[in-house]
Amino acid sequence: MKLNLAIGTVVVVAVAILSGCASGGKVEESKKPLVRSGYAEVNGLRMYYEIHGDKAGVPLVLLHGGGSSIDVTWAHIIPYFTPQRTVIAIDEQAHGRSGDRPGPVVFEQTADDVAALMKSLGVTKVDVMGFSNGATNTLQLTLRHPQLVRKMVHISSFTKRSGAAPGFFDYMKKATFADMPQSLKDAYLKINPDPAALRNMHDKDAARMRSFKDIPDGKIKSITSATLIVQGDQDVSTPEHAVALSRLIKVSRLMIVPGGHGDFLGETSMSAVVTKVPEYTAGFVNEFLGNP
């Protein structure tokens, strides 16, 4: 793996923000990985990324959920991956620290943005893990850029509208900005104190979900990357859909865990209680990914 760190502004900092990991204590000073953060111009978008750790081999790319950011989805679980591999985490268009561009946020476009970012960083092969909308972005990255993806981890999402929990799309039809969890609003404003940008992110994410279209089974069957499907037993996607998805992908494994949407990752908008579950989840993912 060759990372071209000349792109964007690169900052080296200690990961102090990860002190709330699921082990319940601070990450020891000697074990804190370095974080290099920066921006890259990709497809007319100023995209923010972070590189955690400095290990050789295939990096793990993390794609956060809708209405979220690197910090919200991944902060508690990243420390369980960096001892084994380099982690590249990305803020999607209009999310977190990334900029925006005219037009909607689209799963396929985000996949192309991620591929362009990897090219700009000199990365030719990745493992990729996505949560919720990030899982759909992960799936599209694997479909549209199969030569880039070695292994995929697809967490808490669906490929068909019928795979969502009952009532999900009925709720989305009438959801408003007032319904957005306050924890997500606060997390966004903490890193980007612009209420108009927050509202813009919400509206684009809501429009993307309202217009969600089924991904044909034929496309899913074309996936050749080894895939781990992770699903909570009380998630926004149903366990039955996760089972069906695992049957469509040739080389796939399925893990259904106790919990709701994001609980088992330590996702900050869902997990007020610190537990060891994110550590266990990361352990299974590391076993699936194997040596980088």
Protein Blocks (a to p, Z undefined) as FASTA:
>chain_A
ZZdfkgojddddddfklmmcfnopacdfklmccdddddddeehiacddddedjdehjddd
ddddehiafklmmmmmmmmmmmmpccdddddehiajbccdeddddfklmmmmmmmmmmmn
opabdcdddehjlmmmmmmmmmmmmmlpmbdcdehiafbfklpcehklmmmmmgcfklpc
fklmmmmmmmoccfklmmmmmmmmmmmmmmoccddfklmmmpmbdcdddddfbbfbdfkl
mmmmmmmpmbacddddeddehklnopaklmmbccfklmmmmmmmmmmnopZZ
